[in-house]
Amino acid sequence: MSASDSAFDIHEIMRLLPHRYPFLLVDKVVSCDAEKHIHAVKNISINENLFNGHFPGNPIFPGVLILEALAQAAGLLGFKITESKPGANDLYLFAGIDNARFKRQVIPGDQLDLHVSFEKERRGIWVFKGRAEVAGELACSADIICARRET
């Protein structure tokens, strides 16, 4: 994959991930080397329904959804690494999270940069390192564990 082919839009994301509104948490992929690293983006908008309850008057994007966004980016990277095709029966399931740390709040208007690197795979269990940043400042880091399964 050349550098010019390394980015992809929401249509490619939706081709690879089964998630749909309101649970699709990756808006675009800035770059993906299809071997080791992906840089994806989630735009945080006040229009997201979750801000009605988290929290009224002080909207904060939930940490668990930051972790889910990182897991979705990891799934995209996994699909690119394995070169899965549309119609393939592969699904990446969130199997675990280790070493999760939250360093700053994410609020409406922020653009969440999702950086995920492939670490290892053994018997269908994939391990990725994830970092979510806002304007270069670390918001969350975690080790993402996914299980690749055929559906």
N, C-alpha and C positions, 0 to 999 in steps of 0.2 A: 504494500500500500504506500503510495507516494505521499509526500507532505500535503499536496493539494487535495488528495482524496481522503485525508485523515479526519476531516470534520464531516459531520452529518447532521441533518435536521430532524424535526419532529416526525416526519414521515418514516424515516429509517428507524428511529427509536420505536415507533409504534409497530413497525414491521417485526422488530426483534422482541420487544417486551409485551407481555399479555396485559399489563396494567392499563387502565383507562381512567378518565376523570371520575372521581376526584383524587384518584390514588396514583396517577402517573406523576412522578416528582422529578423528572428530568426534562428540561425544555429543549436543550440542544447539546451537541457534542462539539467542543472547540477543536479537540485533537484526540487521536487514538492511534497508537503505533501498532495495534493488533498483536502485540507480543507481550507487552509489559505494563503499559500505562494508558490511562484515559483521563481526559480533562473535560468534564461536563458542567453544565450550568443549570441551576434552578433559580428562576426569578421569583422573589417573594412579593406578592401583591396583597394589598389590604382587601381586595375583592374576594380572597379565599374565605370560604364559609367558616373555616375553623377559627378565624379571629373573632367571631361572634361570642365564643366562649372561652378563648385562651389568649388573653384575658380581657374582658370588657374594660376599656379605658387604658389598657396597657398591653397592646397586642405583641405577643412573643410567639415566634414559630417554634412548635414543640420539638424538643431534642430528639424524641423518638422518631419524628418525621425526618429530621436531618440524617439519622442513622438509616432510615429506609431509603432516602435519596442516595446515600452512599452505596447501599446494597443494590439498588437499581443500576447505578453506574457500574458496579462490579459485575452485574449480570450482563450488561452490554459489552463490557470488556471480555467476559467469558465467551460470549457468542462470537465476537470478532476473533479471539484466539483460536477457537475451534472451527471457525469459518462455517458455522451453521447456516443453512439455507432456509428460506421461508418454507413452511410446511414441515420442517424437521420437528421431531417430537421432543426436543430438548426444552427443559425448564430448569431455571436456577432458583432454588428455594433458599430463603434466609434460614440458615441452620444455627447461627450463633454469633455472638458479639463478645469480644474480649477487649480489655484495656480502653473502654470508652471514657473519654474525658471531654467536658464542655468548658470552653474558655471565654466565650462571649455570647451575649444574646443575639439572636437573629430576628430582625423586625421588618415590617413592611417597607418596601423600597430597597432593601438589600438585594444584591445578587450573590447567590451562594455558589462559589466555585468548588466543584467536587473533583478532587484528585484521588484516583484510585490506582494502586499498583498491584500487579499479580505477584504473589510470593511463592506459592507452591500448590501442588495438586497431588492427592493420594487417594486412590480408590473412589473417585467421584466426589471427594470433598476438596473444595477449593478454598484457599486462604488469600485474602487481599488486605492491604494496608490502605486505609482511607483517611483523607484530610478534607474537611470542609472549611473554606475560608471566605471571609468577606473583605474585599479591598486589600487582600494580602495578609489580613490578620486571622489567625487561627480561631475558628469557632468551635470545632469539634474534631477529634481524632479517634480512630478505633480500628481494631482488627476485625474484618468482616469474614465470616465463615459461611460458605454457600455449598449446597449439595446439588450437583447436577443430576437430574433424573430424566428419564424418558417418560413421556406421557402417552 
